[in-house]
Amino acid sequence: ACADLMALHGVRDVAQGILVQVAKLLGQAPEGVLCTRDGGCGRPEVLRAVAASGACRNLDGRELNDTRGAGFALAAERTLRTRGFAVEEGLLSLYFPGKSGRDFVACIPLERPVGELERRLLKVFSGMVAVSLDNCELVTHLNKSAFHDPLTGLPNRTRVVELVDAMLATARRAGAVLALVDLDHFA
C-alpha cells in the first residue's frame, strides 16, 4: 500500500490513494474523506476535504461544516484534537501527523466492525502514510519555490520559458501573442 502511495504525485492524488488503500485493507469499496485544516494568515481556519470518494465525492475540495459533511467534520475535529485513531458509530477516523504544520484525518464509513488485527495494521499504515504526505507536501513546496515568485505567486522566468515553449509546440501558436511589460525598479 505504501509503495503504491509513494509512486503518486501531488497531495490530492496521495490523499485519494490513501482512501483507496484503507478500503483495500478493510476489504470494502473506497468511500470517505481525507481532510485537513486550512486557513491562517488572517483567514479563519476551516476543515477542508482534500479528497473524497464513493458517495462522499461531492465533498471533494469543499469545506466541511454543519450543513455539508457534518458527521465527518465532528469526527475529524475530535480526531485532530486527540491525535489518535477512533472507531465510533460506524465511522473510522485515522490521524496522520504532518511535519509541515498540517495534520490530516481520514474519515471512512465502515461496512462492518474492525477487528483487532485490522486496527493494528491501520495504526502502522497511519505512520507510514504520514511520511508519504510529508514528502508530497515538501515536493509541492519545492516545486512552487522553483517555478513561482515568492512575493507575487506569479510564474518566474524559468516557468514562463517552459510555458512559451509549450505554447510554441502546439497548433495554437499561430494565434498566440506574447506581451512583455517592463516595470522600472522591479526585477
N, C-alpha and C positions, 0 to 999 in steps of 0.2 A: 504493500500500500504506500509506504513512504517513498520507495523508489519511483513509483508512478507519479507521486506528487512533486518530487524533485525535478522531473522532466518538464513540468508545466512552467509557464512564464506569466507573470502578472498576478497581482493579488486576487483579482476577480476569478481568474482561471484556477488558481490554487484553492480558493475558497469553494468553488464549485466542485473541484476534485475531492475536497475533504468530505463534503456531503455524500458524494458517491462512494467513497471508501468506507465511511462509517456505515452506510447502508449495506455494503458488502459484508462488513464484519458482523453485522446483525442479521444478515440473511433476509433483508427486506428491500423494497423499492426505495430509491432515493427520494427523500422528502424532508423538508425543513428549511431553516435559515441559518446562515452564519453572519453574525453581526458584530459591530464594534461601536464605540462612542466616537462621534465626530464633533468637532467644534473647536473652541479655544480661539485665541487671538481676537477677543471681543465678541465672538459669536457664542450663543448658548450651546452647551453640549446636548446632543441628541443621540439616540440609539438608531443606527442605520444598518440595514441589511446589505452586506457586501455581495452576497449571493443567496439565491433561493432556488429550490427545486420542488418538483411534484406539484401538489395542489397549492403550495405556498409561493410558486414562482411569480405571482402578481406582486409580491413584496420586494422583489429584486431591486436593489438600489434605492429603496424608499425608506423613509423614516418610520420606525416602529413606535406607535403611541397608543393611546386609549381606544382610538377608533380603528386603527389598522395594525393588526398583529398584536393585539393586546396581551394575549396569553404568552406569546413569545417574548414580548417586552418585559413582562413581570418576571418570567423565568430567567431571562438574560440578566436583568438588573440584579436579581438575587444571586446569580452565579458570579457575576463580576464583583459583587460585594464580598462574597465568601471565598472567592478564588478557588472554587472547587468543582466537584463532579456531583451531579444530582439526578435522581430519577424520581419524579413526582407527578402524580396524576396522568400517567401515560406519556410523559414528556421527558426526554433525556436532554440534559444540559451539560456540555463539555466546555471547560475553561482552557484557553490557550494563552499563556502569558506572552507578552511581546516585549523584547528589549528596547525596541524603538519608541516605546511610550504608548503604544496602542495594544490593548488586550482584546482578544476575540472570544466569542462564545458561539457555539453551535447548539441550536435547539432543534431536536428531532422528535417528531411524534413516533411513539412506539406501537408496533402492531402486536407485540407480546411482551411479557416480562423479560428483563435482562438477567441472565444467570451470573453466578459469581465469577466464572472463568471469563465471560464476556466483559464484566466490569474491570477485571484486571487487564485484559487486552486493551480496553478503551483508555485506561489510565496511561499505559505505556504508549499507546498511539497518540494521546494528547501531548505527551512530552516531545515526541518526535515531530509532530505537526507544528508545534510552537517554533522549532528550529526552521522548518520549511517556510513558515510565514515570515520570520525574521529575515531569512535570506532573500525572500521575494521582495520585501519592503526595502531592503538595502540595495538590491539591484535596481529597483524602480527609482530610488532616490539618486543613485549614482548616474543612471541614465538621464534623469531630469537635469542633474547638475552639469552633465557633459554637453547637453544639447539645448539648454534654455538659459536665458539671462536670469540671474537670481533676483534682480531688482524689479524687472518688469514681467517676468514669466514668459516673455516672447522668445521665439526660436533665436538661437545665437547664429553667428556666421557659419559655423560648421553645419548646423541643421538647415539653414537657408540654402547652402550649396547642395545638400542632399535633396531638398525639395525641388530646386530648379533642375537638377539632373534628372530626377524622376519625371518631372513635367516634360522635359525635352525628349524623354524616351517614349512618350505616349503619342497617340494620334492627335490629341487635343492641343499639341504645341503650336499649331498654326494660329489659333485664336488667343494664345497666351500673351500677356503683357507683363513686363517687369518694370516696376517703378522704383527708383532709388530716391530716398529722401535723406538729405543731409541736415543734421541739426548742429548748429555751432556749439562748441564746448560740451558735446555729448559723444562719448566714444561708444 
